[in-house]
């Protein structure tokens, strides 16, 4: 497993699973870079992973944002337990899938990979919902979230 000394990862969450979340991130990054034969940036990048409470009516479950200078990545995922979800295997599976999905977006950014396209698929780029769902980076993140959750996310399920 390659070490990425230029990447500084910090995790903020209530349950004590910071080490496990960091491990999942680096396991996914290693797999992603090998699987797609892409190099990870040599630049110094700070990655903050925050597991937080979302507003009651929020439909969003996670997001990944990048600073303009590409030196910071923020991964934010909804903590189901701060929103009073029942602790059961389904909720944990969904949480880990969302976490892995957002980590794939960070991997895309760190490698410059833009996801994948499906040949012959027509997308109405003027329909925001369709443009989002069929965006190449979103399709790749959705395709990889379940395998990565199974391969690496088991340590916090």
N, C-alpha and C positions, 0 to 999 in steps of 0.2 A: 504494500500500500504506500502510495506516494504521500509525502508530507508537504503541506502547503504552508510554509513558515511566513509567507507574505499575507496570509489571510488570518484576520483576527475575528473570532466568533464569540459573541456574548449572547447569553440566553437569559431572558427574564420571564420567570413563571412562578406560580405559587407552589405547586407540588415540586419536591426536590428531584427534578429529572434533567437538570442542566447538562450534566455529563452525557446522559443518554441522547439528548437532542443533538448535541455537538457531534457525537459519534455517528448518528444517523446522517447528519449533513455531510460529513467527510466521506462516509461510505458511499452515499449517493454521488457526490462529486467525483470520487475515484471511478466508480462504475460508469458514470456518464461520459467522462473524458476518455476512458478506454473504449467503451462501446461505440462511440461515434468518432474515435480517433481524432479528438480535438485537444488542443493545448489550453491549459488554464492560464490566465493572465499572470504575469510576473509582477504586476503592480501591487502595491500595498492596498488592501481593501479591508474595510471594517464591515462585518456582517452582524447585524443585531436581529435576533429572533425574539419576538415578544409574544407571549401567550396571554391574551387580555380578554376583558369583558367587553362585549358589544352591547349597544343599545337594544332594548327589548324588541323593537320592531325591525331591527336590521335583518336583511336577507343575506348580506355578505358573510362569508365564513373565513375569508383570508385575503391577503393582498401582499404583493411584493413591489416595492418602489426602489428607485435608484437615484442617487444624487447626480446633479448635472455634471460634476467632475469625475463621475464613475468611481469614486473612492469609498462610497458607502452604499450598503444595501440594507433595507429594512424588510424583514419578513414578519408579518403580523397575522396571527391566527387566533380565531375565537376559542376561548377556553370554555368548553361545554359545561364545566362544573361551576364556573362563576355565573353562568346563566341558569343555574338550577336544573340542568338536564340530569336525568337519572344515569347513574354509573352502571352501564351494561355493555356487553361486547359490541353491540351495534354502534353505540355512541363513540366508543373508543376507536373502532374501525374507521368511522367517518372522520374523527379528529385526526388520526394518523394519516389517512388518505389526503386530507386537506393540507396537512403539514408537508407531506412529501410532494404534493402538487406545487406548493409555493417554493419548495427547495429546488425543484426542477427549473423554475423561472430564474432563480439565482444562478444555477449552473449554466443556463443559456446565456445569461449576462456575462458570467465570468469567462466563458469560452468564445463568445461572439456568435454562437450558433443560433439560427433563427427558426428552429423547429423544422417541421416537414410539411410538404404540400401533397395533396392527393390529386394526381393527374386526372384531368377531365371533369373535376368538380367545379360547378358554377356557383359563385357566391354573389349575392346582391350586396355589394359594398356600401350601398346607400341605406341599407337596413342595419341599424346599429347592433341589434341583437344577433342577426345572422353574421355580421362582420366579426363580432366577438367570438361566437361559438365556433366559427370556421377559421379563425386566425391560426396560422401555422404554429405559433408558439403555444397557444392554448390547447390545440389538438395534441401536440406532443406531450404537454404536461398532463393532460387527462389520460393519455395512453400509458404514461409511465408511473402515475401515482399508485395504482394498485400493485404492480410488481414491486416497486420500491417499498411500499408499505409491508408487503409480504416478506421481502428479502431482508429488510433492515428495521422496520418499525415494530417488529415483535418485541423489542426490548422495553417498550413502554405500554404495550397493550394490556 
